[in-house]
């Protein structure tokens, strides 16, 4: 490892530690004030959702924080109201819950791979803004992130998964088809953002080719959006060129990777 890399890693670790200290303070505020915080992490395969969720919860109370990563739909799920299987995992008072993928699977993987019908998809995109508005009305704070990576970076990360025996559990048949469906996923993402971005639960986009920077800036953004006792010591604000609210104009300006 070069001296520059060592210096960069040291700077990252210090900045992350500072941000995680603030996260712990925020979590204490959530617990003491019976807040309900739901963080949704979406993005392409290998976009860095697992690592981001881990860094957010790493030093939080395990009794009042959870990462939820549900598997594919069961036959029972398919016969139920689509949102039903997510309801038991929603945050209770005093909890921070992170959905590592969420109900937006219907607008991404299911849409692209043909795992849902057009009718089921249309029902979803019409219902989800209403559903999220109801959750917000009932006291749930929803913060949605879409992690955006380049095709070359996705290919590099998927290759690393195949070659690393400690990461092979992450590879699925859907992952293997991710690159061949790149354009389909881009189109599905754009439509999802356009149709499910709302005042109650807006989308925040994250440029995530640099994993460490993305994790740090997501934490900083999360802290910047929430009030808590003792706020102000987490240091820098999120980089607005890396983390920013979705706007329809971004689709035509080349800001979002196509």
C-alpha positions, 0 to 999 in steps of 0.5 A: 500500500502506498503512502498516499493510500495509507493517508487516504484510508486514515482520513476516511477512518477518522471521518467515518468514526466522527460521523458514527459518533453522531449517528450514536447521538442521533440514535439515542435521540430516536430512542428517547423520543420514540421516533420511527426511522426507516432508511431505504437503500436501493440501487443496482446489483453490487452498488454498495447497499450491504456495506452502507447498511453495515456502516450505519448500524455498526455502532448502534444499539442492536435492540433498537436498530435492524437491517432488513433484507428479505428474499424472493417472494414466496407463494404465500406472498404472491397471494397477499397484498404486496406490501403485507410482508414488509409491514412486520419489519417497519420500525416501532417507536425508538427504532432505526430500520434499514431496508436493504432493498425494499418494496421497490424490488417490484419497480426494479428486479421484478419489472426487468426480469419479468417476475411481475405482470404489467398490471401488478407493476402499475398497481404498485407505482400507483399505490406506493406514494399513498402507502408511504404518505400513510406511513409518514402520517403515522409517524414514520420518517422515510429516507430513500437512497438510490445508489448509482454506479457505472457499468464498468464499476458494476462489472468489476465488483461482480467479477470480484464477487465471483473470484472471492470465496468469502463473497460468493454468497452474494452472487445470484442468477439475477446478478449474473444477468445484471450487465446484460440488462443494463439498459433495461435497469436504467429505464426501470430506474428512471421510471421508478424515480419519476413515478415514486418521488414525492414530498412525503418520501423523496428520492436522494441519489448517490454517486457510488462508484467510490464505496467509502465516499458514498458510505460517508456521504450517505451518513452525513446526509442522513444526519443533516436531514434529522434533528437531534440533541447535540447536533452539529459536531459531525463535521462536514456536510454531505458533498452535494455533487455526490448526494443530491435530491432527485429532480426530473431534469437530472435525467436529461443532463447526464447526471444520472448514469444511463 
